[in-house]
């Protein structure tokens, strides 16, 4: 019976759209069918992925771990950059005071400082690339986790279509299942960790 009503509502909507160019008699018939379907919900739903990420505790935990790692990496790198900057300032002071015994010793120390600066720049680029890769892997894992749960959820929910809210121009909040999905994901994660 539910599938029949769903099909009838879909047919009424399609007929209503095609009847827009038709006469007033067809419009009246379509309006009557649409009124009958008004209290009936179509077999579609949507998930607001931005809200889901905020509500999904595992996603928040993983994001915080990544943020902590990035902050730690930056702090360590900044400490090394500060040490190098102090050594460079000391070198400049020695140059200004003619503290080097020879031009070659000044050049040697200058080249060492430049090599160290280049190595730090390479290290910063490597760390940024690793963190970007870790972020992409985390997002992929969470996305796969959500997709798998939605497929599992829909085996009993029976929706014909589940959309991402961002992919729609307008959709009634009556079709929003974000909270249900977030609750289910959190329960599933809690059960895994026990």
C-alpha positions, 0 to 999 in steps of 0.5 A: 500500500505504501509503495502504491501511495508513493507511486501515486504521489510521484505520478501526481507530481509529474502530471502536475508539472506536465499540466502546467502548460495545460488547461484549467480542468487538468490543473484542477484534477492535479490539484485534487490528487496533490491534496490527497498526497499532501499528508504523505511523505515521499520515500526520500530523505537527506543528510546534512553532511556538515551537521553530521560531521559535527554530530559524529563523535568519531569524526570530531575525535579524529579531527582533534587528533589531526589538529593536535599533530599539526600544532605539535609539528608546527611548534617543533618546526618553529622552535628549530627555525627560532634557533636557526634565526638566533645563529644567523643573528650571531653570524651577522654580529660576528661579520659586523665586528670582524670576528672571523679569523679568515674570509673562508671561515666566514663563508663556511659558516654562512654556507652551513647556515644556508644549508640548514635553512634549506633543510628546514624548508624541505622539512616544512614542505614534507610535514605539510604534505604528510599532514595533508595526506593524513587529512585526506585519509581521515576524510576518506575513512569518515566518508566511507564509514558514513556511506557504509552506515547509511547503506546499512541503515537504509536496509530497514528504513526503505528510502528510495533516495537519500540525498546530501542537503548541499546537493539540493536547492530546497528540501523540506526539513521533514525529510532530514535524517541527519540526527538519526544517522549521527545517533546510529553512527555514534552507537555503532562506534561506541559498541565497537570500542567496548 
